[in-house]
Amino acid sequence: MKEFGVKDKRDGLTYYREFVYKKGGIDSIDKEGKKEFELKEIDRFRYRTRYFTDSGIIGSKEFVSGMYKQFK
Protein backbone atom coordinates (compact mmCIF):
# COMPACT_ATOMS: atom_id res chain seq x y z
CA MET A 1 0.00 0.00 0.00
CA LYS A 2 3.03 2.24 -0.17
CA GLU A 3 1.79 3.42 -3.57
CA PHE A 4 -1.23 4.99 -1.88
CA GLY A 5 0.64 6.51 1.03
CA VAL A 6 -0.70 4.03 3.58
CA LYS A 7 1.90 3.07 6.16
CA ASP A 8 -0.10 1.09 8.70
CA LYS A 9 -1.39 -2.36 7.69
CA ARG A 10 -4.63 -1.84 9.59
CA ASP A 11 -5.31 1.40 7.68
CA GLY A 12 -4.45 -0.41 4.46
CA LEU A 13 -7.11 -3.03 5.14
CA THR A 14 -9.65 -0.30 5.85
CA TYR A 15 -8.85 1.54 2.61
CA TYR A 16 -8.93 -1.72 0.66
CA ARG A 17 -12.35 -2.68 2.07
CA GLU A 18 -13.73 0.76 1.27
CA PHE A 19 -12.44 0.50 -2.30
CA VAL A 20 -13.91 -2.98 -2.82
CA TYR A 21 -17.32 -2.03 -1.44
CA LYS A 22 -17.54 1.19 -3.45
CA LYS A 23 -16.07 -0.11 -6.71
CA GLY A 24 -17.90 -3.43 -6.59
CA GLY A 25 -21.28 -1.96 -5.73
CA ILE A 26 -21.75 -4.47 -2.94
CA ASP A 27 -25.24 -4.29 -1.42
CA SER A 28 -24.10 -3.80 2.17
CA ILE A 29 -22.11 -0.61 1.43
CA ASP A 30 -24.32 1.53 3.70
CA LYS A 31 -23.85 -0.83 6.65
CA GLU A 32 -20.08 -1.01 6.12
CA GLY A 33 -19.85 2.74 5.55
CA LYS A 34 -21.33 3.38 8.98
CA LYS A 35 -18.52 1.30 10.46
CA GLU A 36 -16.05 3.27 8.31
CA PHE A 37 -15.10 -0.03 6.60
CA GLU A 38 -13.15 -1.18 9.66
CA LEU A 39 -13.06 -4.78 10.88
CA LYS A 40 -13.05 -5.70 14.54
CA GLU A 41 -10.49 -8.27 15.68
CA ILE A 42 -13.19 -10.90 16.19
CA ASP A 43 -14.50 -10.37 12.64
CA ARG A 44 -11.01 -10.76 11.20
CA PHE A 45 -10.60 -14.00 13.14
CA ARG A 46 -13.97 -15.32 11.94
CA TYR A 47 -13.17 -14.53 8.31
CA ARG A 48 -9.78 -16.25 8.56
CA THR A 49 -11.14 -19.40 10.17
CA ARG A 50 -14.43 -19.66 8.27
CA TYR A 51 -13.04 -21.77 5.43
CA PHE A 52 -11.30 -24.16 7.80
CA THR A 53 -14.50 -24.90 9.66
CA ASP A 54 -16.64 -25.02 6.50
CA SER A 55 -14.40 -27.57 4.85
CA GLY A 56 -13.46 -29.59 7.92
CA ILE A 57 -9.80 -29.67 6.88
CA ILE A 58 -7.25 -27.93 9.07
CA GLY A 59 -3.59 -27.69 8.16
CA SER A 60 -1.04 -25.92 6.00
CA LYS A 61 -2.01 -24.48 2.63
CA GLU A 62 -0.40 -27.43 0.83
CA PHE A 63 -2.13 -29.99 3.05
CA VAL A 64 -5.57 -28.42 2.63
CA SER A 65 -5.04 -28.13 -1.13
CA GLY A 66 -4.02 -31.79 -1.35
CA MET A 67 -7.00 -32.95 0.67
CA TYR A 68 -9.33 -30.81 -1.42
CA LYS A 69 -8.00 -32.35 -4.65
CA GLN A 70 -8.28 -35.83 -3.17
CA PHE A 71 -11.96 -35.42 -2.22
CA LYS A 72 -12.97 -33.34 -5.24
N, C-alpha and C positions, 0 to 999 in steps of 0.2 A: 504494500500500500504506500510505499515511499513515493510513487508517482503522483499520488493524490495529496501528499503532505500529511499523511496520517502516521503518527509515530507509535501510538499505543495500540496493541493488538485488539483490545476490547473496543476501542473506538472504531477500529477497522471493521470489526464484525458488525457494529451498529450501522456504519455507513453502507456496508455491503448489503445488509438486510433492507435498508431503506431503498437502495437502488433496485434490488430485485422486486420488491413489492410495488414500487412505482412504475418501473419499466415493464414488468410482467403483467400489470393490471390484475393482480391477485385480489380476489373478492374481499379478503379481510384487511384491506389496507387501512380502513378507518380505525379498526380495533388496534392494529399494530402502531398506527400513527399516534394514538393516544398514549401508548407506552414509549413513544419516541424510538421505536424499533429496537429497543434494548431487550436482551434476554436475561432472565434471572439465572443464577447458578443452577437451581434445580431444573429449570427448563433445558439448559444446555446438557445436563447430565441425562435427562430423559431422552433427548434427541440422539445423544451418542449411544445409548444402550438400547434404544427401541428395536433396532434391527437384530441385535443379538437375541433378545427375548422373543421376537416374532419368529425367527428362524429356528430357535432352539439349539443353535451351534455357537459355542463360545470358544475362541482361540485366536491365534494370530491371523493376519489377513490371508496368508498362504493356506493355512489350515481350513479356514472357513470357505475359501474359494474352492479348494479341493473337495471338501464335503459337499458343497453345492453342486459341483459338476458330477459327483458320484451319484447323487440322488435326483438329478435333473431328469 
